[in-house]
Every structure is written in structure tokens, then in C-alpha cells.
């Protein structure tokens, strides 16, 4: 059975995309705007892109946000990771 993900329009284009499910966050995420949900496939893209904010849960085999971005540069890298995630497992709910 396929789950329905929230529809979020891309801010920089008219092409729609689907974002991570805020109700399906992995528990290790640090509270805040950015999070990883259970669709993560442990591809390493977010950790390579924003290593100051994403890390790996070794036993679980997935990434999570261990530190919310504190600077504009960190936010930009987290957004880049969100856009590059191949399974759209990274979300930003703006908290």
C-alpha cells in the first residue's frame, strides 16, 4: 500500500515535489525545522552535503539531524541536502 505524502510546491520552480513525512520522523532527530523520516536509504548524500548537521545511526542504517542549522550557510547546505535526497526523506517544516 502506498502512503500519501504531503504536496509541497518548490519555492524556486513550478515543478511539484513531495517532502518527507513530518509524522514519520526518525526518533534521533534533534527538534527543529529539519528532520529525516523513515524513508531514508542511508545513501550518504545528506552527510556529504551538510556534515555539520546530519550524521548516521549505525545500528539503524539511516541518517538523522543531530544539529539544527545555526547559520545561513548551514541552512543553505541543509536545503541542498533536502533537494538532493533521492528518496525525499529530508523535511523542513519551518519550526
SULRA-V749553 format. One record per residue. SS is DSSP state (H for helix, E for strand, C for the rest). PHI is phi as a letter, one per 30 degrees, with the letter a starting at -180 (999 if undefined). Layout:
ss:SS phi:PHI
ss:SS phi:PHI
This chain:
ss:C phi:999
ss:C phi:d
ss:C phi:c
ss:C phi:d
ss:C phi:c
ss:C phi:d
ss:E phi:d
ss:E phi:b
ss:E phi:d
ss:C phi:d
ss:C phi:d
ss:C phi:c
ss:C phi:a
ss:C phi:c
ss:C phi:d
ss:E phi:d
ss:E phi:b
ss:E phi:c
ss:C phi:c
ss:C phi:e
ss:C phi:d
ss:H phi:d
ss:H phi:d
ss:H phi:b
ss:E phi:d
ss:C phi:d
ss:C phi:d
ss:C phi:d
ss:C phi:e
ss:C phi:d
ss:C phi:e
ss:C phi:k
ss:C phi:d
ss:E phi:c
ss:E phi:a
ss:E phi:c
ss:E phi:c
ss:C phi:d
ss:C phi:d
ss:C phi:e
ss:C phi:c
ss:C phi:i
ss:C phi:d
ss:C phi:i
ss:H phi:d
ss:H phi:d
ss:H phi:d
ss:H phi:d
ss:H phi:d
ss:C phi:b
ss:C phi:d
ss:C phi:d
ss:C phi:b
ss:E phi:c
ss:E phi:b
ss:E phi:c
ss:E phi:c
ss:C phi:d
ss:C phi:d
ss:C phi:d
ss:C phi:i
ss:E phi:a
ss:E phi:c
ss:E phi:a
ss:E phi:d
ss:C phi:c
ss:C phi:b
ss:C phi:d
ss:C phi:d
ss:C phi:c
ss:C phi:b
ss:H phi:d
ss:H phi:d
ss:H phi:d
ss:H phi:d
ss:H phi:d
ss:H phi:d
ss:H phi:d
ss:H phi:d
ss:H phi:d
ss:H phi:d
ss:H phi:e
ss:H phi:d
ss:H phi:d
ss:C phi:e
ss:C phi:d
ss:C phi:c
ss:C phi:h
ss:C phi:c
ss:E phi:c
ss:E phi:b
ss:E phi:b
ss:C phi:c
ss:C phi:i
ss:C phi:e
